[in-house]
Structures are given as C-alpha cells and as structure tokens.
C-alpha cells in the first residue's frame, strides 16, 4: 500500500492528553461541545469582538479588572455551576444577555482550560458542531499538509460522549474532503465510527451533561449545540484572545 501524503489527523480524548505532547507547528482544533466552544462560536457569530479564555475564575476576574467598565461581559462556570456574578456560560443564555461589540471574558471547567493548554501549537481554533465545516475548510485551505489535532476537552480528566461525537463529526468531514490523501489515526477513526453510528442530538442528551441540562430545563441549549455547520465563523487564538479568523 502506498504511503499517504496528506495531513495526519489525530484526536485526543481529554485535554489532559496534551500534557507532554509536542504541538509546535501543528494545528489544534479544541472542542467542548457542551458548552464552551459552542458558546464561543455563538458569541462571535452574534457580534462579540473577542473571547478571552481563562484558566479559572480568578484568572477571569483579574482579566476583567484590567478592561474598561462596560466593555466586557464576564461569563463562566465551575463544575456546571455559574460563577457568582458571572453570566450563564451556555450559548443561548449568553447571547440573549447581550454581547454585541463587547469582549467576553470566559472561564469554564474544561473548554477554556483546553484552549490555554493548546497555546504552544502553531495554530489554535475553537470548533463546535455549529461551525465544523467552516473550520475544516479554513484549516485545509490555510494549513495544507500540516498535522491536525482535534482536542476533546473532556470532563475533569474523564472522556465525555459529547466531545467524542463532535470530534467524530470533524473526522468525518476531514475524511470526506481529504479522500485517500488523509491519514486518520486510530483515535480519529474510532470517533468517526461513533459519530456515524448515532443521532448527534440523542447522543448529546444521553451524555452526563445532557442529562443535567434536561433536569435544569435547558434542553434547548443542547439542541442548539447539536446543530451541524449552521454558523460560518472560525474562532482562532490570537495572543490571549479568540477572534474571527
């Protein structure tokens, strides 16, 4: 069998798998489907000027203290509980709060941490099911031949279903666009199989966070995050901020 010459596509199932991994010169796509990257995508699609992902609440508060009053919205959660004085971190709630022409200072248990952990990569994008086609097309166009690492944020060191499904959607799109030129790792092939074997919304609702959202009457937030390639926005890390690429 001839060697494949296209880009390598790999998937990490947890953000912790970035520890010790050499990402210099590689393209990283960070996923936190419920909800961090879905919220980031939605915020930038609805007029936020940028999103500053922080490691934790204290980093977010320190960042907010340096910004002009009225220029930002602080949003975030820890272990699925909205931080005191912060706006709900789910996509619809944040957009409805009002973020147009504002910076979003954002802190979450997993997704913003995954973005921070990815900073050493050549290029870092925030991906969601919402903007998957836009991200895939941009990456293949602007970084041909470069290794692509899809990072599932996971949940406090554990694998979660929603990110695996989201990563599978990205792997499916990449495989179709690259045809025989792509080199998908076993991890990428595995999530592609998961994606193709499920209904994404049903899978997200069966996940731990999905069940939690049902208990909180927030199924509409999961429905929103499960929509596929409906937003043509590509958030990319530029310094400390995610901005439209």
C-alpha positions as CSV (number, residue, x, y, z in Angstrom):
1,X,0.0,0.0,0.0
2,X,1.5,3.4,-1.0
3,X,2.2,5.9,1.8
4,X,-0.4,8.6,2.3
5,X,0.9,12.0,1.7
6,X,-1.9,14.1,3.1
7,X,-2.1,15.6,6.6
8,X,-2.2,13.5,9.6
9,X,-5.4,13.8,11.7
10,X,-5.3,12.8,15.3
11,X,-7.8,13.1,18.2
12,X,-7.1,13.5,21.9
13,X,-9.9,12.3,24.0
14,X,-9.1,14.6,27.0
15,X,-7.4,17.9,27.4
16,X,-5.0,16.2,29.9
17,X,-3.6,14.3,27.0
18,X,-2.0,17.5,25.8
19,X,0.4,17.3,28.7
20,X,3.9,16.5,27.4
21,X,2.7,16.4,23.8
22,X,4.7,18.4,21.2
23,X,2.2,20.6,19.4
24,X,4.6,23.1,17.9
25,X,3.9,23.6,14.3
26,X,0.7,21.6,14.4
27,X,-2.9,22.8,14.0
28,X,-5.1,22.3,17.1
29,X,-8.9,22.3,17.0
30,X,-10.4,22.5,20.5
31,X,-13.8,21.1,21.2
32,X,-16.1,21.4,24.2
33,X,-19.5,20.8,22.7
34,X,-21.4,21.3,26.0
35,X,-20.7,24.1,26.1
36,X,-17.6,26.2,26.0
37,X,-16.6,26.1,22.3
38,X,-20.2,26.1,21.2
39,X,-20.7,29.3,23.3
40,X,-17.5,30.9,21.9
41,X,-18.7,30.2,18.4
42,X,-22.2,31.6,19.1
43,X,-20.8,34.7,20.8
44,X,-18.5,35.6,17.9
45,X,-21.3,34.9,15.5
46,X,-23.5,37.3,17.3
47,X,-21.2,40.3,17.5
48,X,-18.8,39.8,20.3
49,X,-15.5,41.4,19.4
50,X,-13.4,38.7,21.0
51,X,-13.4,36.0,23.7
52,X,-10.7,35.7,26.3
53,X,-10.5,32.1,27.6
54,X,-9.1,31.9,31.1
55,X,-7.8,29.0,33.2
56,X,-10.1,29.7,36.1
57,X,-12.4,32.1,37.9
58,X,-9.5,34.1,39.4
59,X,-7.9,34.5,36.1
60,X,-11.2,35.7,34.7
61,X,-11.7,38.2,37.5
62,X,-8.1,39.5,37.1
63,X,-8.6,39.9,33.4
64,X,-11.9,41.7,33.8
65,X,-10.3,44.1,36.3
66,X,-8.0,45.3,33.5
67,X,-10.7,46.0,31.0
68,X,-12.7,49.3,30.7
69,X,-16.0,49.2,32.5
70,X,-18.8,48.4,30.2
71,X,-16.5,46.9,27.5
72,X,-16.9,43.3,28.5
73,X,-19.2,40.5,29.8
74,X,-17.8,38.0,32.3
75,X,-19.3,34.5,31.8
76,X,-18.3,31.2,33.2
77,X,-18.9,28.1,35.4
78,X,-17.1,25.7,37.6
79,X,-18.4,22.1,37.7
80,X,-21.5,23.3,35.8
81,X,-22.5,26.0,38.3
82,X,-22.4,29.6,37.1
83,X,-19.8,31.6,38.8
84,X,-21.0,34.2,41.3
85,X,-21.7,37.5,39.5
86,X,-21.0,35.9,36.1
87,X,-23.4,35.4,33.2
88,X,-24.5,31.9,32.4
89,X,-21.9,30.2,30.1
90,X,-24.4,28.4,27.8
91,X,-24.7,29.8,24.3
92,X,-28.3,31.0,24.1
93,X,-28.2,32.5,27.5
94,X,-25.0,34.4,26.9
95,X,-26.2,35.8,23.5
96,X,-29.5,36.8,25.0
97,X,-27.7,38.6,27.8
98,X,-26.1,40.9,25.2
99,X,-22.6,40.6,23.9
100,X,-22.6,42.7,20.7
101,X,-19.4,44.9,20.4
102,X,-18.1,43.5,23.8
103,X,-15.3,41.3,24.9
104,X,-16.4,38.1,26.6
105,X,-14.2,37.1,29.5
106,X,-14.8,33.4,29.7
107,X,-13.9,30.7,32.3
108,X,-15.1,27.1,32.2
109,X,-14.1,23.9,33.9
110,X,-12.8,22.3,30.8
111,X,-13.0,24.1,27.5
112,X,-11.2,27.3,28.3
113,X,-8.5,25.2,30.0
114,X,-8.1,23.2,26.9
115,X,-7.6,26.3,24.8
116,X,-5.0,27.5,27.3
117,X,-3.2,24.2,27.2
118,X,-3.0,24.3,23.4
119,X,-1.3,27.7,23.2
120,X,2.0,26.2,22.1
121,X,0.6,25.0,18.8
122,X,1.2,26.7,15.5
123,X,-2.5,27.5,15.2
124,X,-5.4,27.0,17.6
125,X,-9.0,27.1,16.6
126,X,-12.2,26.7,18.6
127,X,-14.5,24.2,16.9
128,X,-18.1,23.1,17.6
129,X,-20.7,21.1,15.7
130,X,-22.1,24.5,14.9
131,X,-19.1,25.6,12.7
132,X,-17.4,22.4,11.8
133,X,-17.5,22.8,8.0
134,X,-16.2,26.4,8.3
135,X,-13.3,25.3,10.5
136,X,-12.4,22.3,8.4
137,X,-12.4,24.2,5.2
138,X,-10.3,27.0,6.7
139,X,-7.8,24.7,8.1
140,X,-7.4,22.7,4.9
141,X,-7.1,25.8,2.9
142,X,-4.7,27.7,5.1
143,X,-2.6,24.9,6.5
144,X,-2.3,22.3,3.8
145,X,-0.3,19.2,4.8
146,X,0.1,20.2,8.5
147,X,-0.8,17.8,11.2
148,X,-4.3,18.4,12.7
149,X,-5.0,17.5,16.3
150,X,-8.6,17.6,17.4
151,X,-8.7,18.0,21.2
152,X,-11.7,16.9,23.1
153,X,-11.8,18.9,26.4
154,X,-13.4,16.0,28.3
155,X,-14.6,16.4,31.8
156,X,-12.2,16.9,34.7
157,X,-9.8,14.2,33.4
158,X,-12.5,11.9,32.0
159,X,-13.7,11.3,28.5
160,X,-17.2,12.6,27.7
161,X,-19.6,11.5,25.0
162,X,-20.5,14.9,23.5
163,X,-16.9,15.7,22.6
164,X,-16.4,12.3,21.1
165,X,-19.4,12.8,18.9
166,X,-18.2,16.3,17.9
167,X,-14.7,15.0,17.2
168,X,-16.3,12.3,15.1
169,X,-18.1,14.9,13.0
170,X,-14.9,16.7,12.4
171,X,-13.2,13.4,11.5
172,X,-16.0,12.6,9.1
173,X,-15.7,16.0,7.3
174,X,-11.9,15.7,7.1
175,X,-12.0,12.2,5.8
176,X,-14.5,13.2,3.1
177,X,-12.5,16.2,2.0
178,X,-9.1,14.5,2.0
179,X,-10.3,11.3,0.4
180,X,-7.4,8.9,0.2
181,X,-4.8,11.6,0.9
182,X,-5.7,11.9,4.6
183,X,-4.1,9.8,7.3
184,X,-6.5,9.4,10.2
185,X,-5.2,7.9,13.4
186,X,-7.0,5.0,15.1
187,X,-8.3,7.6,17.6
188,X,-9.8,9.6,14.8
189,X,-11.2,6.5,13.1
190,X,-12.8,5.5,16.4
191,X,-14.7,8.7,16.9
192,X,-15.7,8.8,13.3
193,X,-17.4,5.4,13.8
194,X,-19.1,6.7,17.0
195,X,-20.5,9.7,15.0
196,X,-21.7,7.6,12.1
197,X,-23.5,5.2,14.5
198,X,-25.5,7.8,16.4
199,X,-28.0,10.6,16.1
200,X,-25.9,13.5,17.5
201,X,-28.7,15.2,19.4
202,X,-29.8,12.0,21.0
203,X,-26.2,11.2,21.9
204,X,-25.7,14.6,23.5
205,X,-28.8,14.2,25.5
206,X,-27.6,10.8,26.8
207,X,-24.4,12.3,28.0
208,X,-23.9,13.3,31.6
209,X,-24.1,17.0,30.9
210,X,-27.0,16.4,28.6
211,X,-29.0,14.7,31.3
212,X,-28.0,17.5,33.7
213,X,-29.4,20.1,31.2
214,X,-32.6,18.1,30.9
215,X,-33.0,18.3,34.7
216,X,-32.5,22.1,34.5
217,X,-35.0,22.6,31.7
218,X,-32.2,23.6,29.4
219,X,-32.7,21.1,26.6
220,X,-32.9,24.0,24.1
221,X,-29.2,24.7,24.8
222,X,-28.3,21.2,23.9
223,X,-30.5,21.3,20.8
224,X,-28.6,24.5,19.8
225,X,-25.2,22.9,20.3
226,X,-26.2,19.8,18.3
227,X,-26.9,21.8,15.1
228,X,-24.3,21.0,12.4
229,X,-22.5,23.6,10.4
230,X,-25.0,26.3,10.6
231,X,-22.6,29.1,11.5
232,X,-19.8,30.3,9.1
233,X,-17.5,31.6,11.8
234,X,-13.9,30.5,12.6
235,X,-12.6,31.5,16.0
236,X,-8.8,31.5,16.1
237,X,-6.5,32.2,19.0
238,X,-4.5,35.4,18.6
239,X,-2.4,36.1,21.6
240,X,-4.8,35.7,24.6
241,X,-8.0,36.2,22.6
242,X,-10.1,34.1,20.3
243,X,-11.1,36.3,17.4
244,X,-12.7,35.7,14.0
245,X,-10.1,34.3,11.6
